[in-house]
Amino acid sequence: MANQTWAAPVPPMPSSEVVPELDLPAPGRQRRWTVLLRWLLAVPHYVVLAVLGFIGFFVVVVGWFAALVLGRLPGPVARYLAGLLRYETRVYAYSMLLVDRYPPFAFAAPDYPVQVELHPAELNRLAVLFRLILMIPAAIVQSLVMSGWYAVSFFVWLITLVMGRLPQPLFEATAATARFAMRFGAYSSMLTAAYPKRLFGDESLALAERRSASRPLLLSGAAKGLVVLFLVLGAVSSAVTPTVQTSDSGSTTTNTSTPGYASHR
């Protein structure tokens, strides 16, 4: 699988529209005891990601100012954010039952079955300046599809526990969800100039060389239906999540937090 390594200096690509790629292995047998304890086993990684993500927030801020001046991320900033994106993508792929092998506590894991390929490119300074505004539509889609997946995650876990594997339609829909979230993370971190796209798979690339089970990512009709279901459930969840709590003094507090792809961005 491809494993793009950031190095300084990074030669910019002539095209800025090459989207990041996620390579996943085909769905196979999973050990039921690891499925049973999957989210518990992932807890140490989430603790580490919380610390690294806190640092990553400040790295993104530094990178934003630098990209406005240079038109690209400085090498050290790019390496940290790319490593963090790869690490968290491996952790979430494991948590979402896309792979059974336990992820290493490392930014670089060339032998792990989940790989992220990033394509460094020159950044449009105007797009960097307005990045927070430009990313809003993709952020909405990412939030909805991830919230919808979490809404059915218990059933995904139960099905995988009983069958000992993730069924193909569920694998495809979950892979599409994880890939879109990864691409959104790469865009919001300025690791790519390519806007997140192709949530419903790569039909236009159906004849391309098959690099992995998710590259190109071809979704069946059932898988596309599941992605639509995730979006609908995410929208429903967003509509019912805000709660109004009335205090004794009569003031109100609105809570609009929703579950999503945990990230440092």
Buried (B, 14 or more C-beta within 10 A) or exposed (E): BEBBEBEEEBEBBEEBEBBBBBBBBEBEEBEBEBBEEBBEBBEEBBEBBEEBBEEBEEBBEBBBEBBBEBBBBBBBBBBBBBBBBBBBBBBBBBBBBBBBBBBEEEBBBEEBBBBBBBBBBBBBBEBBEEBEEBBEEBBEBBBBBBBBBBBBBEEBBEBBBEBEBBBBBBBBBBBBBBBBBBBBBBBBBBBBBBBBBBBBBBEEBEEEEEBBBBBBBBBEEEBBEBBBBBBEBBBBBBEEEEEEEEEEEEEEEEEEEBBBBBBBB
